[in-house]
Amino acid sequence: MRRVAVIGDKDSIYGFSALGLDIYPISNNLEGERELKKIILKNSYAVIYITEALAQNLKGHIDIFQKENEVSIVPIPGLFGNNGIGMKNVVGFVKKAVGTELDLNANN
């Protein structure tokens, strides 16, 4: 069975392990590139969530990895370096799952 992995800085991804996802904490872009290659070569992951900051720095590599492998690499918001792409992905996933869009500007 193919699983789900999460890669990024430790503080941003640590909580995903409680959901049963495999986490791969990295401390810099070079380490992130090497770890992403290893994860993809394992060929046991259908989806790899990657923090936006890391995804921005590895964009060229990610494009190549996705073309050459049957894996979805999805940017998600992290604690640092976000540009909004990850939150748009999360909103899209929620909309698809529950049939309605999140109102991120609502005041509670």
C-alpha positions as CSV (number, residue, x, y, z in Angstrom):
1,M,0.0,0.0,0.0
2,R,1.3,3.4,-0.9
3,R,1.6,5.9,1.9
4,V,1.8,9.7,2.5
5,A,5.0,11.5,3.4
6,V,5.6,15.1,4.7
7,I,8.9,16.8,4.3
8,G,10.0,20.2,5.6
9,D,11.4,21.9,8.7
10,K,10.8,20.0,11.9
11,D,8.6,22.6,13.6
12,S,6.2,22.7,10.6
13,I,5.8,19.0,10.0
14,Y,6.1,17.4,13.4
15,G,2.4,17.2,14.1
16,F,1.7,15.2,11.0
17,S,3.2,12.1,12.6
18,A,0.2,12.0,15.0
19,L,-2.0,11.5,11.9
20,G,0.0,8.5,10.9
21,L,1.9,10.2,8.1
22,D,5.6,9.6,7.6
23,I,7.6,12.7,8.4
24,Y,11.0,13.7,7.1
25,P,12.4,16.8,8.9
26,I,15.2,18.6,7.2
27,S,17.3,21.6,8.2
28,N,18.4,23.1,4.9
29,N,17.6,23.0,1.1
30,L,20.4,20.6,0.2
31,E,19.3,18.2,2.8
32,G,15.7,18.6,1.6
33,E,16.7,17.8,-2.0
34,R,18.6,14.7,-1.0
35,E,15.7,13.5,1.3
36,L,13.1,14.2,-1.4
37,K,15.1,12.0,-3.9
38,K,15.4,9.2,-1.3
39,I,11.7,9.4,-0.5
40,I,10.7,9.2,-4.2
41,L,13.1,6.3,-4.9
42,K,11.4,4.3,-2.2
43,N,8.4,4.3,-4.5
44,S,6.1,3.6,-1.5
45,Y,4.5,7.1,-1.4
46,A,1.5,8.2,-3.5
47,V,1.6,11.8,-2.1
48,I,4.4,13.8,-0.7
49,Y,3.4,17.0,1.2
50,I,6.2,19.6,1.2
51,T,6.4,22.9,3.0
52,E,6.0,25.9,0.8
53,A,9.4,27.3,1.6
54,L,11.2,24.1,0.7
55,A,9.0,23.7,-2.4
56,Q,9.9,27.2,-3.6
57,N,13.6,26.3,-3.3
58,L,13.3,22.9,-5.0
59,K,10.8,23.9,-7.8
60,G,12.9,22.7,-10.7
61,H,13.7,19.4,-9.0
62,I,10.0,18.9,-8.1
63,D,8.9,19.4,-11.7
64,I,11.4,16.8,-12.8
65,F,10.5,14.3,-10.1
66,Q,6.8,14.6,-10.8
67,K,7.3,14.0,-14.5
68,E,9.5,10.9,-14.0
69,N,7.6,9.3,-11.1
70,E,4.0,8.5,-10.2
71,V,3.9,10.7,-7.2
72,S,2.0,13.9,-6.3
73,I,4.1,16.5,-4.6
74,V,1.8,19.0,-2.9
75,P,3.0,22.3,-1.2
76,I,1.5,23.0,2.2
77,P,1.8,25.9,4.5
78,G,4.6,25.8,7.0
79,L,5.6,28.1,9.8
80,F,8.0,30.1,7.6
81,G,8.3,31.3,4.1
82,N,4.7,30.9,3.0
83,N,3.4,32.5,-0.2
84,G,-0.3,31.3,-0.2
85,I,0.0,28.3,-2.5
86,G,-0.2,25.8,0.3
87,M,-3.2,27.4,1.8
88,K,-5.0,27.4,-1.6
89,N,-4.2,23.7,-1.8
90,V,-5.7,23.1,1.6
91,V,-8.8,25.1,0.8
92,G,-9.2,23.1,-2.5
93,F,-8.9,19.8,-0.7
94,V,-11.5,20.8,1.9
95,K,-13.9,22.0,-0.8
96,K,-13.5,18.8,-2.7
97,A,-14.0,16.7,0.5
98,V,-17.0,18.5,2.0
99,G,-18.5,20.3,-0.9
100,T,-18.0,23.9,0.4
101,E,-15.2,26.4,0.5
102,L,-13.5,27.6,3.7
103,D,-14.0,31.3,4.5
104,L,-10.5,32.2,5.7
105,N,-11.4,35.8,6.3
106,A,-14.3,35.1,8.7
107,N,-14.1,36.7,12.1
108,N,-15.0,34.5,15.0
